[in-house]
Amino acid sequence: MVAVAIVGILASIAYPTYQDSVMKFRRLDAKGTLLVYANTMERHFIEKNVYVGPR
């Protein structure tokens, strides 16, 4: 019974920490994707002098 209680306590500490780590990774991944997209838009603007393509 003591072992179950110890595992429960460790899990209650570890799971929120794991969730925070996953959220930080996803945020960094999103920032990287947005930077790539912004660089692509800037490159297109330099070449075509507009941010949007033909419609």
RAKASUL-V169035 format. One record per residue. N is the residue number from 1. RES is the residue in one letter. PSI is psi as a letter, one per 40 degrees, with the letter a starting at -180 (999 if undefined). Layout:
BEGIN
n->N res->RES psi->PSI
n->N res->RES psi->PSI
END
This chain:
BEGIN
n->1 res->M psi->d
n->2 res->V psi->d
n->3 res->A psi->d
n->4 res->V psi->d
n->5 res->A psi->d
n->6 res->I psi->d
n->7 res->V psi->d
n->8 res->G psi->d
n->9 res->I psi->d
n->10 res->L psi->d
n->11 res->A psi->d
n->12 res->S psi->d
n->13 res->I psi->d
n->14 res->A psi->d
n->15 res->Y psi->d
n->16 res->P psi->d
n->17 res->T psi->d
n->18 res->Y psi->d
n->19 res->Q psi->d
n->20 res->D psi->d
n->21 res->S psi->d
n->22 res->V psi->d
n->23 res->M psi->d
n->24 res->K psi->d
n->25 res->F psi->d
n->26 res->R psi->d
n->27 res->R psi->d
n->28 res->L psi->d
n->29 res->D psi->d
n->30 res->A psi->d
n->31 res->K psi->d
n->32 res->G psi->d
n->33 res->T psi->d
n->34 res->L psi->d
n->35 res->L psi->d
n->36 res->V psi->d
n->37 res->Y psi->d
n->38 res->A psi->d
n->39 res->N psi->d
n->40 res->T psi->d
n->41 res->M psi->d
n->42 res->E psi->d
n->43 res->R psi->d
n->44 res->H psi->d
n->45 res->F psi->d
n->46 res->I psi->d
n->47 res->E psi->d
n->48 res->K psi->e
n->49 res->N psi->f
n->50 res->V psi->i
n->51 res->Y psi->d
n->52 res->V psi->i
n->53 res->G psi->a
n->54 res->P psi->i
n->55 res->R psi->999
END
